[in-house]
Amino acid sequence: MSEKNISINLIGEEEMEHTPVGRIVNWAVTYGRYIMIGTEIVVLLAFISRFSLDRKLTDLKDEISQKQAIIEANIDFEQQFRVVQSQLEKINSLMMVGSPSIAILDAIQAAVPTDVYLDSLDITKNKISAHAISGSPTSFSMLLSNLQATTQFQNIDIGDVRRTPAKGIDFQFSATYKK
């Protein structure tokens, strides 16, 4: 006896294809399957790409931390470089003023006694200003008389005079010079 395969189909295939519900079910079974597979592929690709993106992120963080360490190690050098650069700019501005600045420096050097030293000296186009410290009142008065005796300086102005026990006489002066 041979057994026959009996198949029972409760949903009629021929009748199902022609009804609106049957068309929706048929579309969902065929194209819906492709949509689900495509969605799963996109999700898997996103999951796999996450590993490479995480690796790139950690590499970038490591690179940034290395570069920050290099920058922090060179902070002192950069500060020294900026100080030298500002001094070079001042020297360049003095060079741009021209030869009168050398004559002015010579006149200031001749006018300043040995007991007086200049803490700062600013030379602009037609004016000098300085912060000086004198060891004694005699050298202070000698500096003033030397500046007044010089024909290159006029309108000499003394300001902010203080006597300190450690330094001596601390003062500022400014003058205009003839070109």
C-alpha positions as a Python dict, from the first residue, in 0.01 Angstrom:
ca = {
    (1, 'M'): (0, 0, 0),
    (2, 'S'): (127, 323, -93),
    (3, 'E'): (56, 620, 113),
    (4, 'K'): (-72, 924, -58),
    (5, 'N'): (34, 1266, 59),
    (6, 'I'): (-268, 1449, 155),
    (7, 'S'): (-244, 1826, 171),
    (8, 'I'): (-508, 2039, 324),
    (9, 'N'): (-512, 2408, 238),
    (10, 'L'): (-754, 2609, 445),
    (11, 'I'): (-678, 2928, 257),
    (12, 'G'): (-766, 2896, -99),
    (13, 'E'): (-476, 3017, -309),
    (14, 'E'): (-665, 3106, -617),
    (15, 'E'): (-937, 3286, -431),
    (16, 'M'): (-690, 3469, -204),
    (17, 'E'): (-496, 3634, -484),
    (18, 'H'): (-799, 3816, -613),
    (19, 'T'): (-924, 3970, -288),
    (20, 'P'): (-776, 4288, -135),
    (21, 'V'): (-681, 4107, 187),
    (22, 'G'): (-518, 3834, -18),
    (23, 'R'): (-312, 4086, -212),
    (24, 'I'): (-192, 4250, 110),
    (25, 'V'): (-100, 3914, 262),
    (26, 'N'): (77, 3810, -58),
    (27, 'W'): (272, 4139, -70),
    (28, 'A'): (363, 4115, 301),
    (29, 'V'): (485, 3759, 257),
    (30, 'T'): (703, 3832, -49),
    (31, 'Y'): (821, 4196, -30),
    (32, 'G'): (793, 4227, 346),
    (33, 'R'): (1047, 3949, 375),
    (34, 'Y'): (1290, 4150, 158),
    (35, 'I'): (1229, 4462, 365),
    (36, 'M'): (1298, 4272, 689),
    (37, 'I'): (1617, 4120, 547),
    (38, 'G'): (1733, 4463, 422),
    (39, 'T'): (1662, 4619, 762),
    (40, 'E'): (1854, 4344, 939),
    (41, 'I'): (2149, 4396, 704),
    (42, 'V'): (2150, 4771, 780),
    (43, 'V'): (2134, 4703, 1155),
    (44, 'L'): (2418, 4451, 1132),
    (45, 'L'): (2632, 4694, 929),
    (46, 'A'): (2569, 4968, 1184),
    (47, 'F'): (2662, 4730, 1467),
    (48, 'I'): (2982, 4619, 1293),
    (49, 'S'): (3083, 4974, 1196),
    (50, 'R'): (3047, 5072, 1560),
    (51, 'F'): (3363, 4874, 1641),
    (52, 'S'): (3575, 5059, 1386),
    (53, 'L'): (3432, 5396, 1492),
    (54, 'D'): (3506, 5318, 1859),
    (55, 'R'): (3864, 5228, 1765),
    (56, 'K'): (3907, 5552, 1571),
    (57, 'L'): (3765, 5748, 1865),
    (58, 'T'): (4009, 5594, 2113),
    (59, 'D'): (4297, 5652, 1870),
    (60, 'L'): (4201, 6019, 1837),
    (61, 'K'): (4173, 6058, 2214),
    (62, 'D'): (4519, 5905, 2258),
    (63, 'E'): (4662, 6132, 1990),
    (64, 'I'): (4506, 6440, 2154),
    (65, 'S'): (4644, 6347, 2496),
    (66, 'Q'): (4992, 6295, 2347),
    (67, 'K'): (4982, 6633, 2175),
    (68, 'Q'): (4859, 6801, 2494),
    (69, 'A'): (5154, 6651, 2681),
    (70, 'I'): (5392, 6788, 2417),
    (71, 'I'): (5233, 7133, 2438),
    (72, 'E'): (5247, 7133, 2818),
    (73, 'A'): (5612, 7032, 2807),
    (74, 'N'): (5692, 7328, 2579),
    (75, 'I'): (5504, 7599, 2771),
    (76, 'D'): (5824, 7742, 2924),
    (77, 'F'): (5995, 7751, 2587),
    (78, 'E'): (5696, 7927, 2431),
    (79, 'Q'): (5690, 8189, 2707),
    (80, 'Q'): (6062, 8254, 2663),
    (81, 'F'): (6012, 8271, 2289),
    (82, 'R'): (5734, 8529, 2329),
    (83, 'V'): (5952, 8740, 2560),
    (84, 'V'): (6237, 8732, 2308),
    (85, 'Q'): (5993, 8810, 2029),
    (86, 'S'): (5858, 9116, 2212),
    (87, 'Q'): (6214, 9234, 2278),
    (88, 'L'): (6295, 9191, 1910),
    (89, 'E'): (5988, 9396, 1822),
    (90, 'K'): (6107, 9672, 2054),
    (91, 'I'): (6452, 9659, 1898),
    (92, 'N'): (6296, 9669, 1552),
    (93, 'S'): (6089, 9975, 1648),
    (94, 'L'): (6409, 10140, 1773),
    (95, 'M'): (6578, 10057, 1445),
    (96, 'M'): (6285, 10205, 1253),
    (97, 'V'): (6318, 10532, 1444),
    (98, 'G'): (6656, 10566, 1280),
    (99, 'S'): (6990, 10712, 1376),
    (100, 'P'): (6858, 10973, 1624),
    (101, 'S'): (6788, 10687, 1867),
    (102, 'I'): (7159, 10606, 1883),
    (103, 'A'): (7237, 10970, 1950),
    (104, 'I'): (6967, 10975, 2218),
    (105, 'L'): (7108, 10663, 2382),
    (106, 'D'): (7455, 10820, 2378),
    (107, 'A'): (7317, 11139, 2539),
    (108, 'I'): (7134, 10939, 2806),
    (109, 'Q'): (7446, 10733, 2875),
    (110, 'A'): (7651, 11051, 2915),
    (111, 'A'): (7388, 11207, 3145),
    (112, 'V'): (7342, 10909, 3379),
    (113, 'P'): (7593, 10899, 3668),
    (114, 'T'): (7750, 10571, 3777),
    (115, 'D'): (7534, 10548, 4091),
    (116, 'V'): (7209, 10564, 3889),
    (117, 'Y'): (7075, 10276, 3687),
    (118, 'L'): (6777, 10267, 3454),
    (119, 'D'): (6519, 10001, 3533),
    (120, 'S'): (6325, 10069, 3212),
    (121, 'L'): (6366, 10302, 2917),
    (122, 'D'): (6101, 10374, 2654),
    (123, 'I'): (6187, 10571, 2343),
    (124, 'T'): (5910, 10688, 2115),
    (125, 'K'): (5919, 10921, 1816),
    (126, 'N'): (5988, 11238, 2013),
    (127, 'K'): (5979, 11142, 2380),
    (128, 'I'): (6174, 10929, 2623),
    (129, 'S'): (6049, 10800, 2954),
    (130, 'A'): (6242, 10600, 3208),
    (131, 'H'): (6216, 10444, 3551),
    (132, 'A'): (6543, 10491, 3739),
    (133, 'I'): (6693, 10416, 4078),
    (134, 'S'): (6958, 10636, 4234),
    (135, 'G'): (7180, 10525, 4520),
    (136, 'S'): (7221, 10872, 4666),
    (137, 'P'): (7063, 11220, 4650),
    (138, 'T'): (7384, 11354, 4497),
    (139, 'S'): (7365, 11122, 4197),
    (140, 'F'): (6993, 11201, 4164),
    (141, 'S'): (7061, 11576, 4143),
    (142, 'M'): (7358, 11513, 3911),
    (143, 'L'): (7130, 11323, 3670),
    (144, 'L'): (6879, 11609, 3670),
    (145, 'S'): (7144, 11872, 3607),
    (146, 'N'): (7304, 11661, 3332),
    (147, 'L'): (6968, 11616, 3158),
    (148, 'Q'): (6898, 11991, 3178),
    (149, 'A'): (7245, 12076, 3051),
    (150, 'T'): (7205, 11852, 2747),
    (151, 'T'): (7081, 12043, 2444),
    (152, 'Q'): (6907, 11736, 2301),
    (153, 'F'): (6644, 11716, 2578),
    (154, 'Q'): (6374, 11962, 2673),
    (155, 'N'): (6058, 11957, 2889),
    (156, 'I'): (6214, 11729, 3148),
    (157, 'D'): (5946, 11600, 3386),
    (158, 'I'): (6025, 11417, 3711),
    (159, 'G'): (5747, 11214, 3867),
    (160, 'D'): (5676, 10948, 4125),
    (161, 'V'): (5981, 11008, 4348),
    (162, 'R'): (6010, 10766, 4642),
    (163, 'R'): (6287, 10693, 4883),
    (164, 'T'): (6323, 10330, 4981),
    (165, 'P'): (6579, 10206, 5234),
    (166, 'A'): (6675, 9903, 5027),
    (167, 'K'): (6716, 10067, 4685),
    (168, 'G'): (6762, 10437, 4740),
    (169, 'I'): (6570, 10699, 4542),
    (170, 'D'): (6318, 10541, 4307),
    (171, 'F'): (6182, 10781, 4043),
    (172, 'Q'): (6051, 10823, 3692),
    (173, 'F'): (6137, 11089, 3440),
    (174, 'S'): (6037, 11183, 3089),
    (175, 'A'): (6166, 11432, 2836),
    (176, 'T'): (6114, 11532, 2478),
    (177, 'Y'): (6411, 11541, 2247),
    (178, 'K'): (6498, 11742, 1946),
    (179, 'K'): (6544, 11563, 1620),
}
